[in-house]
Amino acid sequence: MPTHKGDGSEGDSGHGLWQEPEDHSGEEIDASAGFEKSDVRVTGIVVFLTALGIFVVVTAVLCYGIGMVINAQMKKDDGPKNKWSTTVDVRTLGNLASSPELQNKMAAMTQNFPTPRLQTDDGNQEIADLHAKEDLLLEHYSWANQSQGKVRIPIERAMELIAQSGLPVAPAVAEAPLLTGDSKPVVAVPLTNGFARTGYEHDQAVLEAVEGKRTEQQK
């Protein structure tokens, strides 16, 4: 810490001389006072704040410049303004009142919209309805062509008739000789055992069974 020496000792001309600060690195610091006895060096704080201010200003200028460049490029790509690119403030329109008449028309259009329509659910109910229609055709008698007298018969009855009379045999077809390295394909029978019920249909069947048991118990 610099000291001022002006007591007229040797080397002092009467005006006082500044001496170099003494090195106290090897001495123990007296902490009995409980506070710093020396002042804070303001120079470091001033330098830090100045550098921070310069950094903020430079960053703001760079961001502004980059935004100007981007906006200029967007305007160049969009071309000159016309009636199609005019910006309109929709806030001045306010909240538009709903019209029950238009809502009813929209509902009617939705109900009568021609196919193909968008699925109203994830498709489980539509698949179940399709399988139900197929079951009606496969398990009951129905007209295929009433004018010609053609009738659809249940699949169980068709299997019985096939087991009794057999299937018609197709005439033999001349087969071309196999090429080198080829082999005759082997067809695994049966090719299919029908469609598989979906998980949704199984869940619906379980619910129907539970409802049926509950109804019987109530009776």
TALINHU-V975724 format. One record per backbone hydrogen bond with DSSP energy under -0.5 kcal/mol. CO is the residue of the C=O (numbers start at 1). NH is the residue of the N-H. Records with the same first field share a line. If there is no record, write none. Layout:
# TALINHU-V975724
CO->NH + NH
This chain:
# TALINHU-V975724
3->5 + 19
4->6
5->17
9->12
11->13
17->5
22->24
24->27
29->31
31->34
40->42
41->45
42->46
43->47
44->48
45->49
46->50
47->51
48->52
49->53
50->54
51->55
52->56
53->57
54->58
55->59
56->60
57->61
58->62
59->63
60->64
61->65
62->66
63->67
64->68
65->69
66->70
67->71
68->72
69->73
70->74
71->75
72->76
73->77
74->78
75->79
82->85
88->90
89->92
90->93 + 94
91->94
94->96
98->100
99->103
100->104
101->105
102->106
103->107
104->108
105->109
106->110
107->111
108->112
110->113
123->127
124->128
125->129
126->130
127->131
128->132
129->133
130->134
131->135
132->136
133->137
134->138
135->139
136->140
138->155
142->152
145->149 + 150
150->144 + 145
152->142
154->158
155->159
156->160
157->161
158->162
159->163
160->164
161->165
162->166
168->170
179->182
185->187
186->188
194->193
198->202
199->203
200->204
201->205
202->206
203->207
204->208
205->209
206->210
207->211
208->212
209->213
210->214
211->215
212->216
213->217
214->218
215->219
